[in-house]
Amino acid sequence: MELLDFLSNPLNYPEKSRSLKIVQTHISFIFILDEYVYKIKKPVNFGFLDFTSLEKRKYFCFKEIEVNKKLAKNIYIGVFPISKINDGYEFSDKNPVEYAVKMKKLPEELIFSNLIKKGVKQQDLIRISLKIASFHNEAEVNDEILSMGEIEKIKVNTDENFEQTEKYKGITISPRDHEFIKKNVNKFYEKYGKIFKERIENRKIKDCHGDLRMEHICVLRDDIVIFDAIEFNERFRYHDILNDFAFLMMEMDYEGYKKEKEIIEREWFKICEKEIKEEVIKLYYFYLSYRSFVRGKVTSFLLQDPYINYEEKEKIKNRAKKFFELSKEYIEKLINF
């Protein structure tokens, strides 16, 4: 029996679940049971993360729980070893061959990406915005974190994006758009270097979430739970709070929730950016484009995933194209602002 076969049977879990739903990303398999969720990391290496060894996957499972205690402290339960026993597997530490992060299952209908489809109350949009703004205002900041706001450090990320998407030119992004975005991102660094220095001086570079998306927010009656923060690379968490916030706003643009986006946007800026200068808006468009490009990139990565079939990959290709097109639109708005 293969490990994925074992994990695909709801009766093999300690809870003896009646149902099981499997979701996969470019880096994880997620197994959703009746009351709990288990997640294992794929043995992949994308340069910005490396899960290829069992020890690394174990380390990052524990790291995932550590970084997510800030915004989802009661959701993450622990790390559970999975052992190979003869021809089968079991949840034990007898002979670990894999590690799984265990979480409480949140109500799917209250996950923001699902809730918004049916119509979300304005007061809940404001609650989401206040939760994020409060987190960003209180997030850790120190000299090491502030240094990640330097242009040279940020450029490492954008250069990596352009390098890692070279092979997708003509597949999910046109060569012309790739060059257009790359050229204007680098022009922005040259023309607006002062903005990045001011953001450091104003201590806006903090230990953030890193993956602030609609599907990582749960709107409970008594709390807003935000989970799945990035654990595998600190340079994707240590960044400008505007960059962190831009991820969620970009995704809401992508899905067409512009009115809802404007409400969250307005409330967040009131708290986190009291004085909104022209340069801050330009930087905001810069980060919106960056976030959309990142989503286009990681969505494109799925085209190399052997676990995904051809039909699904065609859908993935179209999603990636749309992200790259949106990235270009933001750059055009930045140029014309």
N, C-alpha and C positions, 0 to 999 in steps of 0.2 A: 504494500500500500504506500502510495506517495503521501507526503505531508499535506499537500493541498486537498487530497481526497479525504484525509482524516479530518481536516478542519472544515470541510464542506458538509459534514454530517452533524446536525444539531445535537444528536444524542451522544456525541463524543466529548461534549463539554461538561465540566463539573455540575452545571445547572440543569443538564438534560433538557435543553430548550426544545420547544415544539416547532419553532420556525427558525430560518436562517437566511439572511440576505448577504450576498457578497458584493463588495464594491472595491474597485482597485484604482489606484492613482499610479503615477509614474514611479513612485518609490515604495508603495505599500499595498498590502492586501488587508481589507477591513471586513470583519465577519460580524454581522449585526444579528444578535439573538433576541429573545423575548425581552430580557431585562438588562442585558449587558452587551458590550461591544469589545471584541478582541482585535488587535491590530498587530501584524508582523511586517517587518521591513524586508523589501526585496534585496537580494544580494547584488546591488548595482553600484556603479561608480560613474558619476557624472562630472567629476572634477571638483565641483563645489560641494559634493558629498561623497562619502565612501562607506558603503555598507557591505563590502565584499567578504569580510570575515565575521565569524560568529561573535567574537569578542567585541568587535565594533558595533554590531547590531545590539548586543546586550548593553553596552555602554550608552548608546543613544536611546535605548528604551528607557533607561533610568533618567537620562538627561531630559527626555520628553516630559516625564512626570514633574521633574524639578521646575522647568521653565513654565509649565502650565498651571502651577499652583497659584500664580498671581491672579488669574482671571477665571479659573475654573477649579478652585481648591477642593471642592467636595465631589468632583466628577471622576477624577483619576484615582483608581484603586491600588494598582501596583503592577509589577512586572512578574510574569509567570513563565517558568521554563517549560518547554515541551521536550520530552525524552523519546528516544528511539528504543523500543523494547521488542526484541526479536524481529518479527515481521511487521510490527505495528508501532503505534505511538500512544503516549499518554501525557497528561499534564502532571509532571513530577520533575524533580531535580536528579533523578537516578543517572541519566545519561543525556544531558541537554544537547539538542541539535538545533534548537531555535528558541527565541524568546518573544513573548507577546505582551503588549501593553493592554491592561484591562481597564475599562471605563464603565461607568453607569450609562445606560442607554437614555438619551434625552428624547422627549416626545417629538417624533418626526414632523408632526404638523406644526410644531412651534419653532422649528429651525427656520431662520429668517428667509432663506431661499424658497422654502415651501409656503410659509405664512404670507409672504408678500403677494403670492399668486392669487390668493383668495381675498386680498384686501387687508391692509394693516392700518391700525389706528394711528392717528397723528401723534397721540401721546406716547405710543410705543416707539415710534421713530425718534421722538425726542429723548426717551429713556435710553435708547441705543446710543444716540449721540452723546448724551451726558456721561454714560458709562465709559465710552471710548475717550472722551475729553478728560475725564477724571483720571483715567489710567495714564494717559499721555502726560498730564500735568505732574503726576506723582512718580512717574517712571524714573528708574535709577539713572544718574548721570555722573560721570567722573572723567578724569583726563584721558584715560584709555578709550572710553566710549566717544568722547568729543573728537578724538583724533580721527575717528571713522567718518567724520564730516568733511575731511579734507578732500579737495578735488582729486588728488592722486588716488585716494582710497576708493572714492565713488567710481572713478574711471576704470578701476579694476573690474567692477561689476558690469559696466556697460561694454567694455572691451570684450569681456568674456561672453556676453550675450551675442555680440556681433560675430565673434569667432565660432561659437557653438551653433550658430544658425546658418553658417556658410553652406552646409550640406543640404539645407532645406530651400535654398534659392531655386525658384522654378517649380517648387512643390507646394509649400505653404506660404511663401512670400516671394514676390517678384524681385529679380535682381535690381530693378530700378528703385523700388520702394526700400529695399535693404540699404542701398547706397544713399538714398535721400535721407533716411532716418539717421544713419551713421554720420553722415556729413554734418547735419544740423545739430546733433547731440554734441559733437566735438566743437562746433562753432559756439555753442552755448557756453561750454567750459571757458573758451577763450574770451568771450565777450562779457560774461557775467560772473567772473571769478569772485568779485566782491560780495555777491549774495551768499556764497558758501561760507566765506569768512565771517559774515555777520551772523549767520545761523549758529556757528560755533560760539561766537562771542555772546549770543543771546541764550546759549545752553539749550538749544532745540534738538541736539543730537542725543538720543537716549536709548536705553535698552527697551526696545519696543516688542511688538508681537511678531511681525515679519510676514504673516500670511493672513491678514485681516480680510476675510471673505464672507460672503453672505451665508455660506453653508457651515461656517464656523461660529455662528452666533445663534443662541437659543433664547427666545423671548418668553421667559417664565413669568408667572404672575408676580412673584416677589423678588425676582432677580433677572439680570441679563448675564447669561453665561457665555463667555468667549473662550473657545478652546482651540487646540491644534496649532499653537504657536511653534515657530521654527526652532528646533533643537540642534540641528545638524551642522549649523555654520553661524557663528556669532556675527559675521559681517553682514548677514541678512536680517539680523535683529538690531544691531547697533547702527541706527541711522536716524535721519531727520523724522520727527513725528509727522511732518507733512507728507513724507514718503510713505510712512506706514498707513496714514489715513487715506492717501490717494488710491491704495489698492482696492479698498471697499467702494470708493466712489467710481473708480474705473469699471468695476464689475457691475455696478448698478446701471451705469451708462450702457455697457455691453448688453445687458438684459432688457434695456428699454424702460427702466424705472426712474425717469428723469424727475418727476414731481417729488417722489419719495426721497430721491437723492438730494434735491435742493433743500428739503427740510433738515435732513441730517447735516448737510454741509453748512447751512446757515448757523445752526446751533453750535456746531463744533468750532467754527471760526470765531464765534463770539467769545468763546472761552479760551481757546488756545492761540489765537492770532488776533489779539485785541486791536492792533493797528495793522490794517491790511494795505500794504504798499503795493505799487505796480510790480515791483520786483518779486514779491511773494507770489503774486498770481502767475507770473511767468514761470517761477520755480515750480508752482503747483502743476502747470501744464507739462513741464518737463518730467515730473514724477508720474503724472498720469500716463504719459507716453511710455516711460520706463516700465511701469507696472503692466501695461498692456503688452509690451514687447516680451516681458518675462513670461506672461501667460501664453503667448504665442509660441515661445520657445519650449516650455515644458509640455505643452499640449502636443507639439511636434515630436517630442521625445517618445511619445506613446506609439508612434509609427514603427519604432524599432522593437516594441515589446512583443515577444513571442507568445504571450498569453492572450493576446487580443486578435480576434478574427478580422477578415478582410472587410466585411460590411461595416463593422464598428470603426475600423481605421478610416474608412471613407468619411464617416461623420466627424471623426477626430480631425481629419484634414481640413474640412470646411470650418470647424470651430477655430482652428489655428489661423486660418486665413483671415477670419473676421477679427481676431485679436490683433494681428499685424496691421490690418487696414485701420483699425481704431487707433493704434499707436501712431500711424502716419497722420491721421486727422488731428490728434492732439499737437503734433509737431507743427502742423499747418496753422493751428490756432495760436500757438506760441509765436510763430513768425509774424502773424498778422495782428497780434494784440497791440 
